[in-house]
Amino acid sequence: MQQRSSIFSLVFALALSTAMWLYVDRVLAAHQRATAALNQIPRGNLSDLYPRWLGSRELLLRHRDPYSKEVTREIQSGYYGRPLDPSRPQDPKDQQAFAYPVYVAFLLAPTVHFPFEPVRRAFDILLIVLTAGSVWFWFKAMQWNSSWVVWMTAAILVLGSFAAVQGIKLDQLTLLVAGLISLCAFFLTTGQLFLGGVVLAVSTIKPQLVSPLVACLLLWAITDWRYRKHLVWGFGTTMAVLLLASEAVLPGWIRKFWIAVHEYVSYTGGTSLIDRLLFPESGRTVSAAIIAILLALAWRVRRAEPGSREFAFLLAKILAATLLIVPTFAPYNQMILLPAVLLTAREWSESWRAGAIPKAMLAATVLALGWPWVAAIGLALASLRVPITALDDVLYAPLYTVLAIPFVLLLDLAVLSGTEWFQESPAPAPAPARLAMSDGKL
């Protein structure tokens, strides 16, 4: 009976994931191609990896400034198929400039000698493997000892979520960063704090996504310097190497990067989810308050060790709250919500028995997370019988709950935490375990 249930779970997960991929390919992408052709909107490779790859290639092989206008126009020629023309109102506003720290080039250095298309295909495979692996890393970081069927079912569902499908289709580095975050959490849980710090530093290739996590983990580490200093050393050493090496290959790059980021926010109209719900001035105040609350949470659970329930909840809350304040909102950024989703799933039974409010929150979670698959199934099936133009009014139905997901999961975490918000910090772990962790062993 259990084996039959496991097989059903896998088949059901595969069906949902297949529906989402079909929706993105047959409905969403097909509609965008038709719209672009009708309105003469340029379409090239449309790979978010391409601007980073080309900028890295020009910097490392030809010693050109990747932030320069000349390189930006070359990026546009590949990304859009031609440079953007301000006189054409239908042209996209996103300039696709190199708006990353210079040290992203060091990660891409092994690829700059190859043509882009093979690099892109290899990167897609890497994202798929790393995304599936991140589920396993989070299982280990949360001390969730489950069967391989549960992990595989979760991995298939994650790979079939709209966030993952969009990220893979666009070759988005967010999925790489999400995987690095999960690897960092795994290293912390296994006592390899120095390696955790190294990975955390590398993940800052997208600083807006990891800055709150970095601040909270460093605060957590310095509150118990004797046992956690290796995290700080790993992070600090790696960041120093990355920054100095970046300055060596492109002197004055920090100022250029800062200008590129401000220009990016300007031409994309980048605003946080909080800014969208409030006036910009109020949004900045609320965002600052959220950062302060996260630091307070890190301080309150400063005695919690990696692998504990309290520490897992801390990481999940930090990442979920980050999505509220990150200056750009895109569905693929929701890949960092994975620990919040897994914690909700792990504690489903206990939460369901806890009362009416937890039950209501779980129902809202199922609706928010499940609706994209339900809508994707409907649209994928409809696309087999009717032309895409007939689906215009409901084309984006799978995205109707996207904005609600971070809020629902944050409320879930608050409810699941229960009285933890007001209780004393957990007691320190016994001395032998702490000493073992400081040596990188368990």
C-alpha positions in Angstrom: 0.0 0.0 0.0 2.8 2.4 0.9 4.7 1.6 -2.3 1.5 2.3 -4.3 1.1 5.6 -2.6 4.7 6.6 -3.3 4.3 5.7 -7.0 1.1 7.8 -7.1 2.9 10.7 -5.5 5.7 10.6 -8.1 3.3 10.3 -11.0 1.1 13.2 -9.7 4.2 15.4 -9.2 5.4 14.6 -12.8 1.9 15.4 -14.2 1.9 18.8 -12.4 5.4 19.6 -13.6 4.7 18.6 -17.1 1.6 20.8 -17.2 3.7 23.8 -16.1 6.4 23.2 -18.7 3.7 22.8 -21.4 2.0 26.0 -20.3 5.2 28.0 -20.5 6.3 26.5 -23.8 3.0 26.2 -25.7 1.0 29.1 -24.2 3.2 31.8 -22.6 6.2 31.7 -24.9 4.1 31.2 -28.0 2.0 34.2 -27.1 5.1 36.3 -26.5 6.6 35.3 -29.8 3.4 36.2 -31.7 3.2 39.5 -29.9 6.8 40.4 -30.6 6.3 39.6 -34.3 3.2 41.6 -34.5 4.7 44.7 -32.8 8.2 44.3 -34.2 9.7 43.8 -30.7 13.3 42.5 -31.0 14.0 39.0 -29.8 17.4 37.4 -29.7 18.6 34.7 -27.4 16.8 36.3 -24.5 19.1 34.6 -22.0 19.8 36.4 -18.7 23.1 34.6 -18.7 24.2 36.2 -21.9 24.9 39.8 -20.6 27.0 38.3 -17.8 28.8 35.9 -20.1 29.6 38.5 -22.8 30.7 41.1 -20.2 32.9 38.5 -18.5 34.4 37.4 -21.9 35.2 41.0 -22.9 36.7 41.8 -19.5 38.9 38.7 -19.2 39.9 38.1 -22.8 40.0 41.7 -24.2 40.4 43.8 -21.0 37.3 45.9 -21.9 35.0 47.6 -19.4 31.9 45.4 -19.1 29.9 48.4 -17.8 30.7 50.5 -20.8 28.1 51.7 -23.3 29.9 49.9 -26.1 29.8 46.5 -24.4 26.1 47.1 -23.5 25.3 47.6 -27.2 27.1 44.4 -28.1 25.1 42.6 -25.3 21.9 44.0 -26.8 22.8 42.7 -30.3 22.9 39.1 -28.9 20.1 39.4 -26.3 17.6 41.2 -28.4 19.0 40.5 -31.9 20.0 44.1 -32.4 20.8 47.2 -30.3 17.8 48.9 -28.8 16.6 52.1 -30.5 15.2 54.8 -28.2 13.2 56.2 -31.2 11.2 53.0 -31.4 8.4 53.0 -28.7 7.9 49.3 -28.9 11.5 48.5 -28.0 12.1 47.1 -24.5 13.2 49.5 -21.8 15.5 47.0 -20.1 19.0 47.8 -21.4 20.4 44.4 -20.4 23.6 46.1 -19.2 26.2 44.3 -17.1 24.7 45.2 -13.7 26.6 42.5 -11.6 29.7 42.7 -9.4 32.8 42.2 -11.5 33.7 39.0 -9.6 30.8 37.1 -11.4 33.3 37.0 -14.2 35.5 34.6 -12.1 32.6 32.1 -11.9 32.1 32.4 -15.7 35.8 32.4 -16.5 35.9 28.6 -17.6 33.2 29.4 -20.2 34.5 32.5 -22.0 36.5 30.5 -24.5 33.5 28.6 -25.8 30.6 29.7 -28.0 27.5 30.9 -26.1 25.0 28.2 -27.1 27.0 25.2 -25.7 27.6 27.3 -22.6 23.9 28.0 -22.3 22.9 24.3 -22.6 25.5 23.4 -20.0 24.2 26.1 -17.7 20.6 24.9 -18.0 21.8 21.4 -17.0 23.6 22.9 -14.0 20.6 24.8 -12.9 18.4 21.7 -13.1 20.9 19.6 -11.1 21.5 22.3 -8.6 17.8 23.0 -8.1 17.1 19.4 -7.5 20.1 19.2 -5.2 19.0 22.3 -3.3 16.0 20.3 -2.1 18.3 17.6 -0.7 20.5 20.3 0.9 17.5 21.9 2.6 16.3 18.5 3.8 19.6 17.9 5.4 19.8 21.5 6.8 16.4 21.0 8.4 17.3 17.6 9.7 14.3 16.2 7.8 15.0 12.5 7.6 12.6 11.3 4.9 12.7 8.6 2.2 14.1 9.1 -1.3 10.6 9.1 -2.6 9.7 12.2 -0.6 12.8 14.0 -1.8 12.3 13.1 -5.4 8.6 14.1 -5.3 9.6 17.5 -3.8 12.4 17.9 -6.3 10.0 17.2 -9.2 7.5 19.7 -7.9 10.1 22.3 -7.4 11.5 21.9 -10.9 7.9 22.1 -12.2 7.1 25.3 -10.3 6.6 28.4 -12.4 9.6 30.1 -10.5 11.9 27.3 -11.5 10.6 26.9 -15.1 10.9 30.6 -15.7 14.4 30.7 -14.1 15.7 27.8 -16.2 14.1 29.1 -19.5 15.8 32.5 -18.9 19.1 31.1 -17.6 18.7 33.2 -14.5 21.6 33.4 -12.0 19.0 33.6 -9.2 18.7 29.8 -9.4 22.4 29.5 -9.0 22.3 31.8 -6.0 19.4 29.9 -4.5 21.4 26.7 -4.8 24.4 28.3 -3.2 22.3 29.5 -0.2 21.1 25.9 0.3 24.6 24.6 0.1 25.7 27.2 2.7 22.9 26.0 5.0 24.0 22.4 4.5 27.6 23.3 5.3 26.5 25.1 8.5 24.5 22.1 9.6 27.4 19.7 9.1 29.7 21.9 11.1 31.7 23.1 8.1 31.4 26.8 9.0 34.4 28.0 7.0 33.0 26.4 3.8 29.6 27.9 4.6 31.2 31.3 4.8 33.0 30.8 1.5 29.8 29.8 -0.3 27.9 32.7 1.3 30.5 35.1 -0.1 30.2 33.6 -3.6 26.4 34.0 -3.4 26.8 37.8 -3.2 27.0 37.9 -7.0 23.4 38.9 -6.5 23.8 41.1 -3.4 20.2 42.3 -3.2 19.1 38.7 -2.6 21.5 37.7 0.1 22.3 40.9 1.9 19.7 40.4 4.7 20.9 36.8 5.1 24.6 37.8 5.3 23.8 40.5 7.9 21.8 38.1 10.1 24.3 35.2 9.8 27.2 37.4 10.7 25.4 38.7 13.7 24.5 35.2 14.7 28.1 34.2 14.3 29.7 37.0 16.3 27.4 36.4 19.3 29.3 33.1 19.8 32.7 34.0 18.4 34.6 31.1 19.9 32.6 28.4 18.1 31.3 30.3 15.0 34.3 32.5 14.0 35.1 30.2 11.1 31.9 31.4 9.4 33.1 35.0 9.6 36.7 34.0 8.5 35.4 32.0 5.5 33.1 34.8 4.4 35.6 37.7 5.1 38.5 35.9 3.4 36.6 35.0 0.3 35.0 38.5 0.0 38.5 40.1 0.4 39.9 37.9 -2.4 36.9 38.6 -4.7 37.0 42.3 -4.1 40.8 42.6 -4.5 40.9 40.4 -7.6 38.1 42.5 -9.1 40.0 45.7 -8.4 43.0 44.2 -10.1 41.2 43.3 -13.3 39.1 46.5 -13.4 40.3 49.3 -11.2 37.4 51.5 -9.9 34.8 48.8 -10.6 32.8 49.4 -7.5 31.8 52.9 -8.6 30.9 51.6 -12.0 28.9 48.8 -10.6 27.0 51.3 -8.3 26.1 53.4 -11.3 25.0 50.4 -13.3 22.7 49.3 -10.5 21.1 52.7 -10.2 20.6 52.8 -14.0 19.2 49.3 -13.9 16.6 50.3 -11.3 15.8 53.4 -13.3 15.2 51.8 -16.7 13.4 48.7 -15.4 11.3 50.7 -12.9 12.4 48.3 -10.2 10.4 48.5 -7.1 10.0 46.1 -4.2 6.8 44.3 -3.3 6.5 46.5 -0.3 6.9 49.6 -2.6 4.1 48.3 -4.8 1.7 48.0 -1.9 2.7 51.3 -0.3 4.0 54.7 -1.3 7.7 54.6 -2.1 8.6 56.7 1.0 6.5 54.4 3.2 8.0 51.4 1.5 11.5 52.4 2.4 10.6 52.9 6.0 8.8 49.5 6.2 11.8 47.8 4.4 14.1 49.3 7.0 11.8 48.0 9.8 11.8 44.5 8.2 15.6 44.5 8.3 15.6 45.6 11.9 13.1 42.8 12.8 15.2 40.2 11.0 18.3 41.3 13.0 16.3 41.1 16.2 15.2 37.6 15.3 18.8 36.6 14.6 19.8 38.0 18.0 16.9 36.3 19.8 17.8 32.8 18.5 21.6 33.5 18.7 22.0 30.3 20.8 20.3 28.1 18.2 22.7 25.8 16.3 22.4 24.9 12.6 20.1 21.9 12.2 17.8 22.9 15.0 14.2 23.8 14.3 14.8 27.4 15.5 17.7 27.9 13.1 15.8 26.5 10.2 12.9 28.9 10.9 15.3 31.8 11.1 16.7 31.1 7.7 13.3 30.6 6.2 12.0 33.9 7.7 15.0 35.8 6.5 14.7 34.5 2.9 10.9 35.0 2.8 11.1 38.6 4.1 13.9 39.3 1.6 11.4 38.9 -1.2 9.3 41.7 0.3 12.1 44.3 0.1 14.3 43.2 -2.8 14.2 46.1 -5.3 13.1 44.0 -8.2 10.2 41.5 -8.2 10.2 38.5 -10.5 8.7 35.1 -10.0 12.0 33.3 -10.3 13.2 35.1 -7.2 10.7 32.9 -5.3 13.2 30.0 -5.5 14.6 31.3 -2.2 11.2 30.5 -0.6 12.0 26.8 -0.8 12.9 26.4 3.0 9.7 28.1 4.0 7.7 25.7 1.7 9.5 22.6 3.0 9.1 23.6 6.7 5.4 24.1 6.1 5.2 20.7 4.5 7.2 19.0 7.2 5.1 20.3 10.0 1.8 20.0 8.2 0.2 17.3 10.4 1.1 19.1 13.7 -0.1 22.4 12.4 -3.4 21.0 11.1 -4.1 19.7 14.6 -3.3 23.0 16.3 -6.6 24.8 15.7 -8.7 26.8 13.3 -6.1 29.5 12.5 -3.3 27.1 11.4 -5.9 25.2 9.3 -6.9 28.4 7.6 -3.3 29.3 6.9 -2.6 25.9 5.5 -5.7 26.1 3.3 -4.5 29.5 2.0 -1.0 28.0 1.4 -2.4 25.2 -0.7 -4.5 27.7 -2.7 -1.6 30.1 -3.3 1.0 27.3 -4.2 -1.4 25.0 -6.0 -3.3 27.4 -8.1 -0.5 28.0 -10.7 -0.5 24.2 -11.5 -4.3 24.1 -11.7 -4.4 27.0 -14.1 -1.4 25.7 -16.1 -3.2 22.3 -16.6 -6.3 24.1 -17.9 -4.4 26.4 -20.2 -2.1 23.6 -21.5 -5.1 21.4 -22.4 -7.0 24.4 -23.9 -4.0 25.2 -26.1 -4.4 21.8 -27.8 -7.9 22.7 -29.0 -8.0 26.5 -29.5 -5.6 29.1 -30.9 -3.4 31.0 -28.5 -5.2 34.3 -29.3 -8.4 32.9 -27.8 -6.6 32.6 -24.4 -5.5 36.2 -24.2 -7.9 37.1 -21.3 -6.6 34.2 -19.1 -3.1 33.9 -20.4 -1.5 34.9 -17.1 -3.9 33.0 -14.9 -1.2 30.8 -13.3 0.4 34.0 -12.0 -2.6 35.3 -10.1 -1.4 34.1 -6.7 2.3 35.0 -7.2 2.3 38.2 -5.3 0.5 36.5 -2.4 2.9 33.6 -1.9 5.6 35.4 0.1 3.0 36.9 2.5 1.2 33.5 2.9 4.5 31.7 3.7 5.6 34.4 6.1 2.3 34.0 8.0 2.7 30.2 7.9 6.2 30.6 9.5 4.8 32.9 12.2 2.0 30.5 13.0 4.3 27.4 12.9 6.7 29.2 15.2 3.9 29.6 17.7 5.1 30.9 21.0 8.7 31.0 19.8 8.3 34.7 19.1 8.0 35.4 22.8 10.0 32.6 24.4 13.6 32.7 25.6 16.3 31.7 23.2 17.0 27.9 23.2 19.7 26.7 25.6 23.2 26.3 24.3 24.1 22.9 22.8 26.3 20.7 25.0 30.0 21.5 24.9 31.2 18.3 23.1 28.8 18.9 20.1 29.8 22.6 19.9 33.5 21.7 19.9 32.9 19.1 17.2 31.2 21.6 15.0 34.0 24.0 15.4 36.3 21.3 14.0 34.1 20.8 11.0 32.9 17.3 12.1 29.8 15.9 13.7 
